[in-house]
Amino acid sequence: MSNDYFTSKEDKLDFKQICLGHYKRILEITTTEFTGGYWNYIYSANTTNKQYVTDKRQEFIQAVESLTNALFPHFDEKMMEDYNDYLEKQKVLHKRYADDDGFIRDGDDGKKVKHSIEKLDLMKELFRKLSCLMYRLDYFKGATYHEGDDDMIDVDGGEK
């Protein structure tokens, strides 16, 4: 992951900006196909290089989990209900695909891939609910100030 959050020593970020930066990164992940991870072999001259291409489904899942953890202290009653609902659905999903020892293994039946696809759908739902929470908390409201202006201009409304 690139260091998109910091541009100079003078820049100071608050929690809201960090969350919005992470939110932007999640949106960027969603612009690519949600493929599973695989090895890409690159042949050149007499050598073969092996490069792992990350699992985009897992990348999205982990990014949403990270944003969820960051925003957890700011959950309102509605989001807490939604989050508890998500946790229940996740338990049911895991139980459906896990072996007796609790692990989900990849075999001929494709359990691991099926689990990953279903968990991706569950995380998309959670991400939509996190977006609603961020909207309720006014995370998407912003203000800009131009040099020489006496007033702040509210991007979402009028002058302040």
N, C-alpha and C positions, 0 to 999 in steps of 0.2 A: 504494500500500500504506500502510495506516495505521501510526502509530507505536505499536504495541501493546506493544513491549518495555519501555518506560520509563514509569513512573507518577509518580515524584518523584525529586528529586535524591538523596534518602537511599537509594533502592533501588540495590543493587549486584547486577549479574547476572554469573553465571559462564557458561562456555561451554555447560554442560549446559542451563541455563535458556534460553539463546538458541536452541539446537537444538530444544528442546521447544516454544518459541514458534513457530519456523519450521514444525515438524511440525504444530502446531495449525493454522497458516495453510493448509498443504497440505490438511489434512482439511476445512477450511472450503471450499476451492476445489472439492473433490469433491462437495459437497452441491448444486452447481448443474449444470445440463446442460452437457455439453462441446460447446458450439456453436462454430462458426468465427466469426471477426470479421466485422463488417458495419457499414454506415453506417445510422444511424437518423435519419430526417428527422422533425422536430417542426414542425408547422405551427401558427402562432398569429397571428391578425389578418392583417397584411400581410407577415409575415416567415416565413422558413423557416430553421430552425436545423438544422445537420448535426452529429451527434454519433457518434463512433466507439465501438462496443461491442467490447470486447476479445475476442480469440480465447481462449476458456476452455481449449481443448486446449493452446495454446501457453503459457498462464499456468501450467498444471499442470506441463508439461514443464520450463519454466524454474525453477519452484520446486523440483522434485525434483532437477534438476541442481545448483541452489544448495546444497541440503542435502547432496547427494553430495560436493560440493567441500569443504564445511565439515567433514564427517565423515571425509574421506579419510585424514587422518593417524592416525585411530583404527581403520582397517579391520583386522580380524583376517584370518587365513589364509582362512577360509571366505568372507568378504565380498570379499576380493581376487580369489578365483576367480570369484565371482558377477559382480563388476565387469568382469573381463576377458571373461567370457562375454557380458555386456551389450555391451561395446565391439565384439566380433566381430559380434554380431547387428545392431548399429547400422550397421556398415560394409556388411554385406550388404544391409540395407534401403536405405541411401543409394544404393548402386550400382544396385539394382533400378530406382529411380525417377529417377536423375540423367541429364541429357543428357551428351553427350560431353565438355563443358567442366566437368562436375562440379556444375552448378546444377540445382535442381529447379524447373521452371517450371510455372505453372498454364496449362493449355490445355484444348482440347475433350475430351481424354482423362481429365481430372480427376486427373492424376498427383500434384499437390501435395496435394489433399485426401486421396487414398488413402494417401500417405506419412504425412500428419499423423495419420490414424486409426491406422495401424499403429505409428507411433512412440509414440502415446499408450498403446497396449497394452503396448509394450515398457517404457515408463516406469512403468506401473502395476506391472509385474513387479519393476522395480528398486526402487520404493517399498516393496513388500512385503518385499523382501530388506533394505532399509535399516531397516525396522521390526524385523525379526528381529535385526539387528545391534544396534540400540538396546536391544532387550530383553536380549541377551547382555551388553551393557555396563552393564546396570542403570539405564538412563536413565529408565525408567518407575517406578522405586522412589522413594518420597518420604517425608519425615517432616514431621509437623506438631507445633507446640509451642503450647500454650495458656497464657496468662498464669496464673500460680499453680500450674502443673503442675511437678512436680519431674523428671518423666521425659519423654523424647521418646516419641511414639507413632509406630511404624512403620505407615504406611498399608497396606502390603502384608502385614504380619505382626502382631506383638503389641507389647509394650512393649520398649524398648531399655534 
